[in-house]
């Protein structure tokens, strides 16, 4: 399989992207990576390291703070947009980018290469829970969704949880301000009704609250892109805060067993840090797209490429289309 990597995306430039690509190639013998970016910067980083790595040159890149719409207009040949072009031309199976999230999403939406039946793609993210892992979507692609969009997110998230996380029969929860039926604004109330009338009604557990996420109340949690993004960033911030406090107030005062405690914290970080999964898939696109954190380094990039490769292997998009076909017909966006 072939994956495009936005080699110029992210906070740290080409170095970690190329290093991550090389790690992924070592782990995935069936993978070829197309680095998209400035050839003069990329060639010295790869030398003759692999015959399964190629370069597609582009001199433009989208800055992390640029507005996506302006970037589309002013930099049509930017690395992330060229990645999308490679997907549209059938030259790669998917893309990975740690660049400007808005630009990544805008590039995909511009092509309108949505899976059959999908009204609006959504960004999913994997979060740790007390019982394993859960999928939350949307976390940023669609801040003004319709109820039908959220129903589709539940279906796509369920397919992802089953085929990518190994969850045999994923349960679905709807993010709300209370567990009781009838809570929340019109969007969630109408979405609640759609789930209850859908083929997924037996797996829909109803409303869940923010505190239920890490308790493992549901395998898939559905919400709008605004709320989901706040939840994601808050969770990252709390995790980093707790780890700093543990280092300072617990490990910092230890004498005996200090090295064991440090090793335990390192293991914890490796298990629950965002880089462990690599990135967030943009589900509903005809192709594979993994969006990485802007601060991603080589390990996160390598993991994201591995996830994208696994996505292709299990034919996740085909599974999503099959499950969406079971939903009642509705008006499109």
C-alpha positions, -999 to +999 in steps of 0.1 A: +000+000+000+010+036-005+005+065+020+013+102+015+029+120+044+026+158+047+064+161+054+062+199+060+033+197+085+036+202+123+054+223+148+088+207+143+093+207+105+105+179+083+128+161+107+104+143+129+081+135+099+109+118+080+122+100+111+086+087+118+083+076+082+115+055+085+102+039+117+069+030+100+087+015+071+107-007+094+075-019+111+053-023+080+070-044+052+041-038+028+041+000+031+055+026+007+055+062+019+054+093-004+069+123+013+052+155+001+073+186+006+104+206-002+128+181-019+159+201-009+150+196+028+138+160+025+165+144+004+193+149+030+171+133+056+164+101+038+197+095+018+195+059+005+177+046+035+149+028+017+136+020-018+100+023-003+102+060+002+095+086-025+094+124-027+068+145-044+081+181-045+062+211-035+076+244-023+046+256-004+033+247+031+004+258+052+015+276+084-001+263+116-018+296+123-031+303+087-068+304+080-077+273+060-098+291+034-071+317+027-045+289+025-067+271-001-068+302-022-032+314-018-013+281-016-031+256-038+001+236-042+008+234-004+020+200+008-013+190+025-034+199-005-010+180-028-015+150-005-052+152-011-046+155-048-026+122-047-056+105-031-080+120-057-057+107-085-056+072-069-018+074-065-020+068-027-044+050-004-043+076+023-025+105+040-011+115+073-005+151+085+005+168+116-002+202+100-029+228+103-060+207+112-084+232+095-064+230+063-064+192+064-102+191+068-107+219+042-086+200+017-107+169+020-140+188+020-130+207-012-127+175-031-161+163-019-149+127-020-172+115+007-182+079+011-216+069-003-243+080+021-220+103+042-233+138+046-205+153+066-172+136+076-161+138+112-129+136+131-127+107+156-102+104+185-093+074+207-093+080+244-083+058+273-109+046+297-110+025+329-121-005+308-100+000+277-105+026+250-134+046+235-139+066+203-152+101+204-165+120+173-167+146+161-138+165+177-135+194+153-146+189+117-183+198+120-192+224+147-228+229+134-240+194+127-275+182+121-291+152+139-285+129+109-248+138+110-245+127+146-264+095+139-239+088+111-210+095+135-223+069+158-224+044+129-189+053+117-175+053+152-190+019+158-173+005+127-140+020+137-143+006+173-151-029+159-125-032+132-097-010+145-100-015+183-113-050+184-146-041+202-170-069+192-203-051+198-196-014+205-221+006+226-229+041+216-236+071+239-247+106+231-229+135+249-253+156+269-256+176+301-275+149+319-283+112+315-321+115+316-341+113+284-353+148+273-322+166+285-302+190+264-309+213+234-329+204+203-299+189+185-292+162+210-329+156+217-336+149+180-304+129+177-316+108+207-348+100+188-330+090+157-308+065+175-338+051+193-355+045+159-324+032+141-310-003+136-285+006+163-311+011+190-300-020+209-265-006+212-275+029+220-272+034+258-287+069+257-272+101+271-237+102+287-220+131+306-184+143+303-174+124+335-185+091+319-159+092+291-129+079+310-151+056+331-158+036+300-195+041+299-197+037+261-173+024+234-184+053+211-194+088+222-211+111+197-211+149+199-207+180+178-173+192+167-172+222+191-180+202+222-158+173+211-128+196+205-132+212+240-134+177+255-103+166+237-082+196+246-094+196+282-085+159+286-050+165+272-045+194+295-057+175+326-035+145+318-004+167+314-012+186+346-016+154+366+016+140+353+035+172+362+020+171+397+029+134+401+065+142+391+067+171+414+047+161+445+051+123+445+083+113+427+101+145+437+099+137+474+109+100+471+143+087+481+139+049+480+121+034+450+125+066+431+137+049+400+109+024+400+084+052+404+099+070+374+097+039+353+061+034+362+052+070+352+071+065+319+051+034+312+019+053+320+029+081+296+036+056+269+002+040+273-020+070+275-002+099+258-018+110+225+013+098+206+004+062+215-023+060+189-007+086+166-036+106+153-073+112+147-089+097+116-112+118+095-140+093+090-164+095+060-138+104+034-132+082+004-096+074+013-077+073+046-068+105+065-051+106+099-047+140+115-018+142+140-012+166+169+008+196+158+036+188+183+039+152+171+074+138+170+088+107+152+070+081+174+035+097+169+041+100+132+051+064+129+021+053+149-002+074+128+012+058+096+007+023+111-029+032+120-035+044+084-020+012+071-042-009+093-072+011+082-064+002+046-059-035+055-092-040+073-110-020+045-126+002+071-143+025+046-161-005+030-173-015+065-186+020+071-205+021+038-221-013+046-233-002+080-245+032+068-266+014+041-287+000+069-299+035+081-332+049+069-331+073+039-328+109+048-322+143+032-286+151+026-267+182+039 
